[in-house]
Structures are given as structure tokens and as C-alpha cells.
Amino acid sequence: MASHAQAGTEIGGQKIVTVTRKPVSTTKPEFTSITVMPGRGMEVLQITANFPGRGNVDVLASPDVAAAKKMLDQDDDANGDLGYRLGSVFLVPYPNRIRGKLSADGKTLTTQWQGHTITLPANNIGKNPGAERHAMHGLILKAKTDDVAEKTIPGGMEVTGVIHAGDFGGHWLSKTDLDFTITLTADAVDAVVVAKNVGNEAEPIAIGWHPYFNIPSGDRTQVRLHVPASMLATVDNYDNVFPTGKLVPVTGQYDLRAPGGKALDKNFYDDNWSHLEWKNGVVTVSIIDPAAKYGVKIEGVSPEIKTIQAYAPPGKNFVAVEHQFNFADPFGKEWGSMDTGMVTLKPGQSTKWHVRLRVFVP
């Protein structure tokens, strides 16, 4: 086992951390490294796995460290939005989109939760004329991490850290601490986030992440995606991607329940699945790249995970699969009285998000 703050390279003002292990199996794939950026909200920049006879494969679609540093330290905006364009960024206290009333300067929006007004950065907008500016992907894209530590555990390595998020820069209710544990073993990479309300009032919390899974063969059309879910949230269009508040049974290209998944072909996906099928305590999405004899399973472990967002644009060499607590626009009136997956934390209460990765030869 080995760990090192990678040759002293800093991203987001803190040294990146890479932990590694040597593969031992000559017959089955094993995880070999994880690279984490504490200066960017504990974002996972890269995960590697050894496939016997082929060597290390990048599990995530990410540039190398030098390119990631330029992208995130030089080219990024004040909100840190390039963080969700690579690797796997953690999304807290809300994954996905939130709509609201836009401020006069277009920089913030307001929405309501249980009689409280919440003001958020309006950090995203579609490309089409008339697209509506909205909030997206949480408030820790540029967060610094305290108490970063690495330690050896049985069979692997573990990276931990805490983000004292407080009121998320004045954008959220109460005060929150976020504890991160990212674990590397031969068989699995586990990512765990525990959010604790350390303030004096109740608050809504949802947690997710945004991993871009690499397609090793480079042939996206033959890659197969399996999502064990029976309902799909309809959206206004694929530019805004705002939910209409309607859930419909999966059909056609959106029915991905077959055990071996369905070929991506030339289909576009930026969709949210729900009514998930849990087996043996997990809800498992699979990405299978037959041409590369490669597969990755993404297991949602926390029962609070209610939806899976998948983003897979044709012509791109990735599939993003996001296990998240919530539906998009969780405070939106379109949902009526439906539970949209936000967890209410009273002072002193915690909630946990846990996702596990496994690699396999299909």
C-alpha cells in the first residue's frame, strides 16, 4: 500500500492525494488507485483498476493532473462549475437543478422550503434562446477540506476529511458538517458522505455525486447501460432539463432493466429514473463495454437514494451515473405533495450517502 500527496501538486489550494495498492490477482480485475482533490470539495479526480493482461484502466473520464489543474485553477468560474465536468464531484446540499425567482442581476435565485426563503447561485443555463437560468449541483464545488488524512486499512487504503460547510456561504439554512470517507480495496471503491446538522434549526439536505465513467474501447454505440428502475421523470426539453412533475413508466430506449442492459447506440440521455429495484440491500447500475471486455457496477447502498440521473450524450466517451437522494427541482411546485427525496435534518441529526464501485469482466 502507498499514499502520497502527488508530488506536492495543489489543486484548489490543497495538495491532491493519491493512494495506491499493487494488484495481486492474475485472473480478475482489481482497483489500484484513487486520486482525491481536498481543495475541491473532496472531488475524486481518477480511479484506476488493473485488468490482468491489460494493465491499469482509467475508471473515470478525466484529464491528467496537469490539465485538471489548469482547468480548475486557471479556467474555472467563481462558482467552480468546471468541477462537474470531470472526475466525480460530490453534490451537496442538492444534486441536480433548482428553479426559482431570478434576481435583477441574474446572479442568484430564491426558492422556498417550509416557509423559509433560500437564495442560491444561479450558476447554470441552457444553450437555447429563452433558456432559464437556474441553480445546479450544490454548494461545495470549491470547498476546502479540513483534517485530510490517509491510513492503511485491512486490504487497502482510506482517505478521510471534513468540510465545515456552515451555512454554505450564506446560501442555506442552519449549519452543516460533511464527513467524507473514500476507501480503496481490491474489490471495491467506497465513497461515503455523512451530513450532520450542527446548527440550531431544521434544514433540507440531499447528497449525490457526478462520476463520468470512462468508455475504455472508445466505441460508445456498443456500450450497454443497465438501470433497474421502472419510472422516468419527464422533462420540458433536453436543454433546460426541467422536470414537469410527471413520472411515467419506462419504455423504449428508457427501459434499461434487462440484465445485460441496453446499447447506448446513438441515443441521448439526460434523464432521471426512480422506483428503483433493490437487491441484497443495494441498487446497482451497470456500464458494460463489450469491445473492451470491461464493466463497472455502481451500487447505491444508502436507502435514502431515491433516484438515478444518467447523462450520456452521443459522441462523448463517458456515461455519467449519479445516485442521488432527490428528484430534480425538489422544491418545485410541479411535484405537488410528492416526497421529492430531500431529507429533513433537525439539529444534531445526520444522514449518510454511500455508493460502492466494482469492476468486472463481462
C-alpha positions in Angstrom: 0.0 0.0 0.0 1.2 3.5 -0.7 -0.1 7.0 -0.4 1.3 10.4 -1.3 0.2 13.9 -1.8 1.0 13.7 -5.5 4.5 15.3 -5.8 3.1 18.2 -3.9 0.7 19.2 -6.7 -2.0 21.5 -5.4 -5.4 22.0 -6.9 -7.8 24.4 -5.2 -5.0 25.4 -2.9 -4.6 22.0 -1.2 -2.4 19.1 -2.1 -4.1 16.3 -4.1 -4.0 12.9 -2.5 -3.3 9.7 -4.4 -3.5 6.3 -2.6 -2.4 3.1 -4.4 -2.2 -0.6 -4.0 -0.5 -3.3 -6.0 -2.7 -5.8 -7.8 -2.2 -9.4 -6.7 -4.7 -11.4 -8.8 -3.7 -12.8 -12.2 -7.3 -13.7 -13.1 -9.6 -10.9 -12.0 -9.6 -7.1 -12.1 -8.7 -5.1 -9.0 -8.8 -1.5 -8.1 -5.3 0.0 -7.8 -5.6 3.8 -7.1 -7.8 6.7 -6.2 -6.9 10.4 -6.6 -8.8 12.9 -4.5 -8.8 16.8 -4.5 -9.4 18.1 -1.0 -9.2 21.7 -2.3 -12.2 21.0 -4.5 -14.8 19.5 -2.1 -13.0 16.1 -1.9 -13.8 15.5 -5.6 -12.4 12.2 -7.0 -10.2 13.0 -10.0 -9.4 9.5 -11.0 -9.8 5.8 -10.1 -7.7 3.1 -11.8 -8.2 -0.7 -11.9 -5.9 -3.4 -13.1 -7.2 -5.9 -15.7 -4.9 -8.9 -15.9 -3.1 -8.9 -19.3 -4.1 -5.3 -20.0 -2.7 -3.3 -17.1 -4.3 -0.2 -15.5 -7.5 1.2 -16.9 -8.9 4.7 -16.1 -12.4 4.1 -14.5 -13.3 7.8 -14.7 -13.1 10.1 -17.7 -10.7 12.8 -16.6 -7.8 14.7 -18.0 -4.4 14.2 -16.4 -3.3 16.1 -13.3 -1.7 19.0 -15.1 -4.7 19.5 -17.4 -7.1 19.2 -14.5 -5.0 21.8 -12.5 -5.2 24.3 -15.4 -8.9 23.6 -15.9 -9.8 24.0 -12.2 -7.2 26.6 -11.0 -7.0 28.8 -14.1 -10.0 28.4 -16.3 -12.9 27.9 -13.8 -15.5 30.4 -12.8 -16.1 31.8 -9.3 -18.7 29.1 -8.5 -16.4 26.2 -9.5 -18.7 24.9 -12.2 -15.9 23.1 -14.2 -15.7 20.8 -11.2 -18.6 18.8 -12.5 -17.1 18.5 -16.0 -14.5 15.9 -15.0 -13.9 13.1 -12.5 -16.5 12.7 -9.8 -17.5 15.8 -7.8 -19.7 15.5 -4.7 -23.0 17.3 -4.9 -24.2 18.8 -1.5 -26.7 20.0 -0.3 -28.5 19.4 -3.6 -27.7 17.4 -6.7 -29.3 18.4 -9.9 -31.3 21.6 -10.8 -33.3 24.0 -8.7 -35.5 26.7 -10.2 -36.6 29.9 -8.6 -37.2 33.6 -8.9 -34.2 35.2 -10.5 -32.6 38.3 -9.0 -32.4 41.5 -11.1 -28.7 41.0 -11.8 -29.3 37.3 -12.8 -26.7 36.0 -10.4 -29.0 34.4 -7.7 -32.4 33.0 -7.4 -34.8 32.4 -4.5 -36.9 29.4 -3.7 -39.0 28.3 -0.7 -38.8 25.4 1.8 -41.3 25.1 4.6 -41.8 28.8 4.8 -38.1 29.7 4.6 -36.6 31.6 1.7 -33.4 30.1 0.3 -31.1 32.1 -2.0 -28.9 30.2 -4.4 -26.3 31.0 -7.1 -28.0 30.9 -10.5 -24.9 29.1 -11.9 -26.3 27.3 -14.9 -28.3 27.9 -18.1 -29.2 26.0 -21.2 -27.9 27.0 -24.7 -31.2 27.7 -26.4 -32.8 31.2 -26.7 -35.2 31.7 -23.8 -33.4 29.1 -21.6 -33.9 29.8 -17.9 -31.1 30.4 -15.5 -31.1 28.0 -12.5 -29.1 26.6 -9.6 -27.3 23.3 -10.2 -25.1 20.8 -8.4 -24.8 22.1 -4.8 -22.6 24.5 -2.9 -19.3 22.7 -2.3 -17.7 22.8 -5.7 -14.9 25.0 -4.4 -15.0 23.9 -0.7 -11.7 23.3 1.2 -11.4 20.2 3.3 -10.0 20.1 6.9 -8.3 17.2 8.7 -7.4 15.3 5.5 -5.9 12.0 6.4 -4.8 8.7 4.7 -4.5 5.5 6.5 -3.9 1.8 5.8 -6.9 -0.5 6.4 -7.2 -4.3 6.0 -6.8 -4.9 2.3 -6.4 -1.3 1.3 -6.3 2.4 1.9 -8.7 5.1 3.2 -8.8 8.9 2.6 -10.9 11.0 5.0 -11.7 14.6 5.5 -14.3 17.0 6.9 -15.8 20.1 5.3 -17.2 22.5 7.9 -19.7 23.8 5.4 -21.6 26.0 7.9 -24.5 27.7 6.1 -22.8 27.0 2.7 -21.6 30.6 2.2 -24.9 32.1 3.4 -27.0 30.1 0.9 -28.5 27.5 3.2 -30.4 27.1 6.5 -28.8 26.0 9.8 -25.1 24.8 9.7 -23.7 21.6 8.4 -20.6 19.4 8.8 -19.7 17.0 6.0 -17.6 13.9 6.8 -16.0 12.1 3.8 -14.6 8.6 3.7 -13.2 7.2 0.4 -11.9 3.7 0.6 -9.8 1.6 -1.9 -9.6 -2.2 -1.7 -9.1 -4.8 -4.4 -12.8 -5.5 -4.8 -14.3 -2.1 -4.3 -14.1 1.7 -4.1 -16.5 3.1 -1.5 -17.5 6.7 -1.2 -19.3 7.8 1.9 -20.6 11.3 2.9 -22.2 11.9 6.2 -24.0 15.3 6.6 -24.7 16.4 10.2 -26.8 19.4 11.2 -24.6 21.2 13.7 -26.8 24.3 13.8 -29.9 25.4 15.6 -32.7 24.9 13.0 -34.0 22.2 10.7 -32.6 22.0 7.2 -33.2 20.1 4.0 -30.3 18.0 2.7 -29.7 15.9 -0.4 -26.5 14.2 -1.5 -25.2 12.8 -4.7 -22.1 12.7 -6.9 -21.3 13.2 -10.6 -19.0 10.5 -11.8 -18.0 10.5 -15.5 -17.4 6.8 -16.2 -14.8 6.2 -18.9 -15.5 4.0 -22.0 -12.2 2.2 -22.5 -13.0 1.0 -26.0 -13.9 4.4 -27.3 -16.9 2.9 -29.0 -19.9 4.4 -27.3 -22.5 2.9 -29.5 -22.0 -0.7 -28.3 -21.7 0.2 -24.6 -24.6 -1.2 -22.6 -26.3 0.6 -19.7 -28.4 -1.2 -17.1 -30.6 0.9 -14.7 -33.0 -1.2 -12.5 -35.8 1.4 -12.4 -39.5 1.3 -13.6 -40.3 5.0 -13.7 -38.9 8.0 -15.6 -39.3 11.7 -14.8 -40.4 13.6 -17.9 -38.7 16.9 -18.7 -39.6 20.0 -20.7 -36.7 19.5 -23.1 -33.1 18.4 -23.1 -31.7 22.0 -23.0 -33.4 23.1 -19.7 -33.9 19.6 -18.5 -36.5 20.8 -16.0 -38.9 18.2 -14.6 -42.6 18.5 -15.5 -43.7 16.8 -12.2 -44.8 13.7 -14.1 -43.5 10.2 -13.7 -44.1 7.7 -16.5 -43.4 4.0 -16.8 -40.1 3.3 -18.7 -40.5 2.3 -22.3 -38.3 2.1 -25.4 -34.8 3.5 -25.1 -35.6 4.4 -21.4 -36.3 0.8 -20.3 -32.8 -0.3 -19.2 -33.9 -3.1 -16.9 -32.7 -6.0 -19.0 -29.9 -7.8 -17.0 -27.3 -7.1 -19.7 -28.5 -3.5 -20.1 -29.3 -1.8 -23.4 -26.9 -0.5 -26.0 -26.5 3.3 -25.9 -26.3 3.3 -29.7 -26.8 6.9 -30.8 -29.4 7.7 -28.1 -29.1 10.9 -26.0 -29.7 10.6 -22.2 -30.0 13.2 -19.6 -32.7 11.6 -17.5 -33.8 10.7 -14.0 -35.0 7.2 -13.1 -36.9 6.3 -10.0 -38.9 3.4 -8.3 -35.6 1.6 -8.1 -35.2 -2.1 -7.7 -33.1 -3.0 -4.6 -31.5 -6.4 -4.4 -29.5 -7.6 -1.4 -29.5 -4.1 0.1 -28.2 -2.3 -3.0 -29.5 -0.7 -6.2 -27.0 -1.5 -8.9 -26.4 0.3 -12.2 -24.0 -1.4 -14.7 -22.0 0.0 -17.6 -20.7 -2.7 -19.9 -18.2 -2.1 -22.6 -18.1 -5.5 -24.5 -15.5 -4.4 -27.0 -13.1 -3.6 -24.1 -14.2 -6.7 -22.1 -14.8 -4.2 -19.3 -17.6 -3.5 -16.9 -18.3 -1.3 -13.8 -21.1 -1.7 -11.3 -22.3 1.3 -9.4 -24.0 0.2 -6.2 -26.2 2.6 -4.2 -26.0 1.4 -0.6 -28.0 4.1 1.3 -31.8 3.7 1.4 -32.2 7.5 1.1 -31.1 7.2 -2.6 -34.4 7.7 -4.4 -33.3 8.5 -8.0 -30.6 7.9 -10.5 -29.6 10.5 -13.1 -27.8 9.3 -16.1 -26.1 11.7 -18.6 -24.8 10.2 -21.8 -24.5 12.5 -24.9 -23.7 10.8 -28.2 -20.1 11.4 -29.4 -18.7 11.7 -25.9 -16.6 9.0 -24.3 -18.3 8.8 -21.0 -21.5 7.8 -19.2 -22.3 9.9 -16.0 -24.3 7.9 -13.5 -25.5 9.8 -10.4 -27.1 8.0 -7.4 -28.8 10.8 -5.6 -31.4 11.3 -2.8 -33.6 13.6 -4.7 -35.6 14.3 -7.8 -34.6 17.4 -9.8 -36.1 20.7 -8.7 -37.0 19.2 -5.3 -38.7 22.4 -4.0 -40.7 22.9 -7.2 -44.5 23.3 -7.2 -44.7 20.9 -10.1 -44.3 17.9 -7.7 -47.4 18.8 -5.6 -47.2 17.0 -2.3 -44.9 14.2 -3.5 -41.8 13.4 -1.5 -39.0 14.7 -3.7 -36.2 13.0 -1.7 -34.9 15.9 0.4 -34.0 14.6 3.9 -35.0 17.0 6.7 -32.3 17.1 9.4 -33.2 18.6 12.7 -30.4 20.0 14.9 -28.0 17.2 15.8 -29.3 14.7 13.2 -27.2 13.1 10.4 -27.8 11.5 7.1 -25.5 9.2 5.1 -24.9 8.7 1.4 -22.9 5.7 0.4 -22.0 4.4 -3.1 -19.7 1.5 -4.0 -18.0 0.7 -7.3 -16.9 -2.7 -8.5 -15.2 -3.6 -11.8 -15.7 -6.9 -13.7 -15.1 -8.7 -17.0 -18.5 -9.1 -18.7 
